[in-house]
Amino acid sequence: MQTLPLDPDVSDLAPTEPGLTSYDEQHVITYVRLLQAEGEGASWEDVARVVLHIDPLCEPKRARNAYLSHLARAKWMTERGRLLRGETRN
């Protein structure tokens, strides 16, 4: 069994493929942290800085786009049950 990285760096944009990707598998914890932060009402700036490792003061557009795309991907995964059921790629 492969150990997932606890705090991996992220790409500027999350995947948009219709299926689960290796990037998604590597970033499950990132997605969970994004969903948790949103549920707790954390600001997107704080989440970008802490979870995504992008400084929104230095790179506001990149930080916002990364935040929005990764949060959307996290929600996509939960809506399809993959994140909660722990499914993997075929």
N, C-alpha and C positions, 0 to 999 in steps of 0.2 A: 504494500500500500504506500502510495506516494504522500509525503507530508506537504501540506499546503503552506505557502509563505504567509506569515502573519501580517506583514505590512509591505506588500510589493509596490514598486513604482508602477505608475499607470501610463498608458498611451494618451495622446491628446484627446482621442475620441474612443469610446467603447465600440465594440463590434456591433454590426447591424444585421449580420447574417440571420436567417430564419431558424437556425439550429444552434445548439450549444457548441461553443468553440473551446479550444485549449486555453485561450485567453480568459474566457469565462471561468473555466475550471480553476485557473491560477488565481483568479480574483474573487472567488466566492466570499472570502472574508471582507474584502473591500465592499462588495455589494451589501453584505449584511450590515456593515458599519454605516454605509450611506443611508440605508433604510431606517436604522436605529436613530441616527442623527436627525433625519427628517421627522420621525415620530416624536422626538424630544424637542423639536422646534429650533434646532441649531441653525445658525446663519450659514448660508452657502459659502460665505467667505471663510468661516472657521473650518468648515468641512473640507473645502478645497485645500486649505493650508495643512490641516492635520492628517486627513485621510488620503488625499490625492497627492500631497507633497508639491503643490503648486501655490506660489505666493500670489494672492489676488491683488496685492498692491503693485507688484512688479509686472505681472502679466494678467491684467483683469479679463481680457477677452478669452485667452487660453484657459484660465482658471474656470470661468463661467461655463464655457463650452464643454470642458472636461467634466465638470460637475453635472451639468444637465444630461449629457450623453450617458454617463455612468449611472446616474440615478434612473434614467429611463430604462437602461438595460437591466438594472436590478429589479425594477418593477416588472419588466417583461418576463424575467425568469420566475418571479413569484407568481405572476398571473398564470403561467403555464405549469406551475407546480414543480418545476425542475429544481429550483433552489431548495424548496422545502422537502422534497422527496429524495434529494441527493442523487438524481439521475446523472449519468455521464453520457458522453458522446458515443455514438454507434461506431 
